[in-house]
Amino acid sequence: MAVVFSNFDFHEVNENMLKKYLLAPGPTPVPESVLLEMAKPILHHRTDEFSSIFDSAAERLPKLFGTEGEVLMLAGSGTAAMEAAVVNTLSPGDHVLVVNAGKFGQRWRDICNVFGMTVSTIDLEWGESVKAEQIEEFIKENPDTKAVLLQGSETSTTACHPVKEIASVTSATDDTLLIVDGITSVGVYDTRMDEWGIDVLVTGSQKAFMLPPGLAFIALSDRAWARAENASIPRYYFDLRKERKTQQKSTTAYTPALTLIIGLNKVLDMLFEEGLENVYRRHQVNGDATRAAVKALGFEMLAKDNPSNAATGFYLPSELDGGAFVKFMREKVGVTYAGGQDHLKGRILRISTLGYHDVFDTITAVSALEMGLVRFGADIELGKGVSAAQNILKDYIG
Ligand SMILES: *Cc1c(COP(=O)(O)O)cnc(C)c1O
């Protein structure tokens, strides 16, 4: 694909009419009804009023995790729940296996290193998915493995890992926990923590939960709770034993991110009115349509075997300055995509289909992509991607 244009004069952009389309995999757009709910005057958190909102959210959250147990709410970004997972279930010197297949796999490795675990990794090319057999083999050779840590959906590469198959491996062991970062898989995929045998599952507010950043969620299996009793890392804010006892009494141990919990309650109204199976289907259809568009335009997908419905990543034409393209689209067109991280910086584009995202968000994403690329001199046929997306989405509207 020849790209001849790299430097051209931009039009004057009228800021008032530059509508903003947030199409990056987090933070994601927040629905108007949720924004309005969160704009109401702050209430006090040690009140029946707050506790009834908290209970309403706490009762419904576990359905998204597929657990009968409780899902705890923590004030913090998703990484807070990742750290809480590690400090509550592991001890220094514990041997752990991290699936290192992207930026967030690296984060599991880094957190475990900071707390003194002995970390083994399965290192994969970005875009690849681990195979359950690789995990099985590792555990067979290393029966002392205390935990396997991975992502349900590795947002940096837009690839999923086969969590259900891996859970069937770990749940058959006596003492190897499966700790899953579900930050872009919970709320995107039907996730069955109890049935599959996931031991720790975490997510955050600003992805599929269509809230601002700042709230993290974590659920533990019975055997993970048993570990929490003996784990030897000092912890205070993230002591989940204390948090669990308090949240069972309809409040949080410390001041909650109460505006976000009020928003969460509204989000859960929306998700359950839509029906969770429809929420998952919507992500599937928009993911299918985005992938079809990218392929129709002739781009190479980053995730080949197991692409995520949270976001679609693909390689940009090699002559194109990806960083400049992302900046142009955000600042001059109003469309925010995500570029690549680390060695993929400037080389890939990621388009989100996560959270408050409908059919015409996908059309906007693809249409703007085509027009922007043509402005950058790429040799593509306008409408080719849009048409491929429409062919999938037409059966879904109305
Ligand atoms: C966004 C994301 C994170 C990081 O969450 P923060 O909220 O930025 O702390 C971790 N893992 C995955 C898979 C993510 O998508």
PDBQT file of the ligand as one rigid body, heavy atoms in Angstrom, charges set to zero:
ROOT
HETATM    1  C1  LIG A 401      -6.904  -0.651  31.155  1.00  0.00    +0.000 C 
HETATM    2  C2  LIG A 401      -6.334  -1.958  31.555  1.00  0.00    +0.000 A 
HETATM    3  C3  LIG A 401      -5.574  -2.101  32.729  1.00  0.00    +0.000 A 
HETATM    4  C4  LIG A 401      -5.128  -0.943  33.558  1.00  0.00    +0.000 C 
HETATM    5  O1  LIG A 401      -6.110  -0.402  34.278  1.00  0.00    +0.000 OA
HETATM    6  P1  LIG A 401      -5.922   1.022  34.952  1.00  0.00    +0.000 P 
HETATM    7  O2  LIG A 401      -7.346   1.337  35.192  1.00  0.00    +0.000 OA
HETATM    8  O3  LIG A 401      -5.254   1.919  33.964  1.00  0.00    +0.000 OA
HETATM    9  O4  LIG A 401      -5.155   0.828  36.168  1.00  0.00    +0.000 OA
HETATM   10  C5  LIG A 401      -5.138  -3.362  33.093  1.00  0.00    +0.000 A 
HETATM   11  N1  LIG A 401      -5.415  -4.431  32.337  1.00  0.00    +0.000 NA
HETATM   12  C6  LIG A 401      -6.121  -4.326  31.201  1.00  0.00    +0.000 A 
HETATM   13  C7  LIG A 401      -6.380  -5.569  30.397  1.00  0.00    +0.000 C 
HETATM   14  C8  LIG A 401      -6.604  -3.097  30.773  1.00  0.00    +0.000 A 
HETATM   15  O5  LIG A 401      -7.305  -2.994  29.639  1.00  0.00    +0.000 OA
ENDROOT
TORSDOF 0
